[in-house]
Amino acid sequence: MAFPETPLGLRIELLIDGVWTDITADVYTRSPITHQRGIRNEGAVADPASVPITLNNKSGKYSNRNPMSPYYGKIGRNTRVRLSLPGDESYLQLDGATESFASTPHHATLDITNAIDLRWEGEAAWYAPTAQILIGRWSQETGNRSWHLRIQDGSLHIITTTNGSTGPTGHWTLPSLPRRAALRGTVDSSDGTNWMIRLYWAESIAGPWTQIGDDIPVTVASPSSIYAGPAPLLIAPAQDNATPPRIAVAGRVYHAEVRNGIDGPVVANPDFTAQTAGTTAFTDGAGRPWTLSDAAEIRDRVDRFIGEISEWPQKWVPSEADAWVPVQAAGILRRLGRGTKAVDSSLRHRIPSFKPMAYWPMEEGQHADRAYSPVAGIDPLRFTQAQWAADNSLPSSRPLPTVNSQPGNLSHLNGMVRNYSWASLPGWSVNFMYRMPQVPPTRRTFMLIHSTGTIRDWYIQMGPDTSRLLGLGYEGEPIVDRIIDTGVDIFGQWVKCRFAVEQQGSNIHYALVWSDITGDAGFYQNTVAGITGRPTGVHSPPGGYSADINGLAIGHISVWDVFFTTAYDNAMNAWSGETAGARMLRLSDEEGLPVTLTAPPASTEPVGYQDIAPVLSLVRTAADADAGLLTEDQTALRLLYRPRSTLYSQDPALILDYAQGQIAGPLEPVDDDTAIRNDVTVTREAGSSTRVVLASGPLSVQDPPDGVGVYDTSIPLSLATDAQTEPRAFWELHLGTWDAPRYPAVTINLHRHPELIPAVLALREGDVIRLTNMPRWVAPDDVDLMVMGLKETLLPRTWTITYDCVPAGPWKVGVLGDEQLGIVDTDGSELAAAVDADDTTLSVAVTAGPLWRYETDFDVRVGGEVMTVTGISGASSPQAFTMVRSVNGIEKSHAVGADLRLANPMRLAL
């Protein structure tokens, strides 16, 4: 018997000593379990998911400071908790740890040398900035590696070796994948020297397969084959010593296959869906024995919530007959939202990660007299007679100091580089950011660099028409004295100056490069006899900075033991122009913020400068720019971002039939002005703006009855360019003037309709639900709603869920090639003659634009009635339309002049 005849099967677990421990028996059900998540009550951002749980503590088990508790020292603040329900399919759960995998020993049938076909089906973080191996015969030890399939930085890779270590590889960027997908890679080496690699994806391992990208031909130097080797076959192998580390995939695995040859015989095919939950060993259909290691687990449950318990309050009655712990489990947004520390500026954050010899950000406050270095062992840089925090115009930095020389008291800058060896370096360089507001009247020294090489002092001088690079020897004799033609573009804006030297035989190759925010502003290089030495300090000229370069802002001075570094790249412009998804993934990598995307980052909107703000605020700013959904992942303790592109034109994930009682009351459509925005201004932060107004129509700014009056809004967004404000403003106007009732809440009693449980378990925020067979006076058409959040109440034999919804109609946009959504609407059409309710031929006059053309059946709407057009005749207006009437159940007559338009007109996406 199934639910509700048998209990629901709710399970609550704590992560104790790295193992999920079932505590369901200790959970009081005198109050139902309520789980809330997503964007609720028509809010703007997702709230932390929450699950209040009351634990029976009569034994003191959940008193975390009780030495007699079996969990003493093992539970406490932010202990992880998991709520799950029975699913309808088994799978292999992997946590990404090196020791967690499924394996089968080496067997002769796995020694594939000519052509291989690897297939894998599961769920993973497809676009994570990590290398995750899916399947392979790939050992940690060099020389014992044959092949593997992996995902890395949003691409699919297949790797082979010809000698146990190296060999042909191929990769291609992944398309937008569903949550569950199958990946495939084939390598054909049968030609010996001309290999061919192809990559594919499908909705399941059964296919059909869609090729990802183009064929990837690989030519090897001499005839060779795939290395056989003795390595076992693993689902989720790892290679910790690679750069970057190749980790075991984390997620779910449903099926895997290895074939000898393209579409050849199967030599291994573990089917985890066919295994009973808890199984640790089995034999697959090809006869290969499989065993699970460490935390790898075959499960058959669906996680509804994974969160943390931040406190364990102790409650009891005076008689001590009862004791309990009412905990409030919460999603990761709760903890992340408590953080108020701002992420460092883009330059300050990025440069130290490249390990410079010395670095001084110079972002101190206005009362500073020196600049500290985040590099261990480097003393502060002294900058006297400076105006600290005087220039805040560099988006990638906090305010920087400026030169403020006065008669008899000039600005001096001194930063010493500690060297633990005096051996000459093969190359070294100095980089710094500067902004000189005005062109100096003559050449002045902006930076002096001391070194131990043939040239002791390198002077970088800049002037109105030319710059100068002066290199002096130990006796002060000029060895290099170069006049460089430079323009005024090295002044009046932020510029990175790079001076670099490298040893080329018996010569020093030296280069001086100016790079503005968008590219190079100047470049010079040459050679001179000598040795490079080592950099020992960065300084102002010996007497101090001249007063005629007062206002010179300078900062982010770095010294390197390499000729060239990319440390300033992109960060110099505060990452402006990267996509919202790329920003989230980069912040995830840099800040340890767990976040995953459901579509490629390239599909998201380019964003503007990265502010100095808490990391959660930065992620939300990127999400706002893209207009997608930032929520919590219910299957892992991390954030989940669903890009705007994934919300367009969705098929319903759940269909509810009102006539069958699948929708519980009350269902209350709301036709008010809460969501109306008919006068929209979108402003790019630190940029321009666009204002759009709906001038006519029922929700226009016209006074009633011609409109509803003015409902204005201003939306600031972090966008990369001013040009993005116009399409975004029109999109916001489109959303704000959607003329349809809202259904803020839709409730289902799943104990009365358990047939809906599989679809409910698969549904996520951003998915669409469809209400059908609604009362005709409420909604003659189906009602499509987008789920933004939910609240579910669970007891052993009852389960009620309420979805927080917004209209999905405005997200139904044009799809090229689609028989309904790919048709452009008329500029103006009306009935040329009145029709009765049963007429199937309509005379349609075109009042504006071209004539109608028939290629396939499509739906139109007249007076609220939806009709299907099955044919059109007539080479001039009016045209004769052959119709199927009352598609949406509306039967009525229509007067001459009634407006006729597409029922599903093509709408342009943002």
LINJOUR-V624702 format. One record per run of one state. SS is the DSSP state (2 for helix, 1 for strand, 0 for the rest). FROM is the first residue (numbers start at 1). LEN is the number of residues. If there is no record, write none. Layout:
BEGIN
ss from len
SS FROM LEN
SS FROM LEN
END
This chain:
BEGIN
ss from len
0 1 10
1 11 6
0 17 2
1 19 4
0 23 1
2 24 3
1 27 1
0 28 5
1 33 6
0 39 8
1 47 10
0 57 22
1 79 17
0 96 5
1 101 4
0 105 3
2 108 3
0 111 4
1 115 10
0 125 6
1 131 8
0 139 6
1 145 8
0 153 2
1 155 6
0 161 8
1 169 5
0 174 7
1 181 8
0 189 5
1 194 9
0 203 7
1 210 2
0 212 4
1 216 4
0 220 13
1 233 3
0 236 3
1 239 1
0 240 6
1 246 3
0 249 1
1 250 11
0 261 4
1 265 4
0 269 2
1 271 1
2 272 3
0 275 6
1 281 3
0 284 5
1 289 5
0 294 3
1 297 13
0 310 5
1 315 2
0 317 6
1 323 8
0 331 1
2 332 7
0 339 3
1 342 1
0 343 3
2 346 9
0 355 3
1 358 3
0 361 9
1 370 2
0 372 9
1 381 4
0 385 1
1 386 6
0 392 8
1 400 4
0 404 2
1 406 1
0 407 2
1 409 1
0 410 2
1 412 5
0 417 10
1 427 9
0 436 8
1 444 8
0 452 5
1 457 6
0 463 3
1 466 7
0 473 5
1 478 8
0 486 2
2 488 3
0 491 4
1 495 10
0 505 2
1 507 10
0 517 2
1 519 11
0 530 5
1 535 5
0 540 7
2 547 3
0 550 3
1 553 8
0 561 10
2 571 3
0 574 5
1 579 1
2 580 12
0 592 3
1 595 3
0 598 3
2 601 3
0 604 2
1 606 2
0 608 6
1 614 1
2 615 12
0 627 2
1 629 4
0 633 6
1 639 4
0 643 1
2 644 4
0 648 6
1 654 4
2 658 3
0 661 3
1 664 1
0 665 5
1 670 1
0 671 8
1 679 6
0 685 4
1 689 5
0 694 18
1 712 6
0 718 1
1 719 1
0 720 4
2 724 13
0 737 5
1 742 1
0 743 2
1 745 5
0 750 4
2 754 9
0 763 5
1 768 5
0 773 10
1 783 13
0 796 2
1 798 10
0 808 1
2 809 3
0 812 16
1 828 4
0 832 3
1 835 1
0 836 5
1 841 8
0 849 9
1 858 5
0 863 2
1 865 9
0 874 5
1 879 6
0 885 9
1 894 1
0 895 4
1 899 4
0 903 8
END
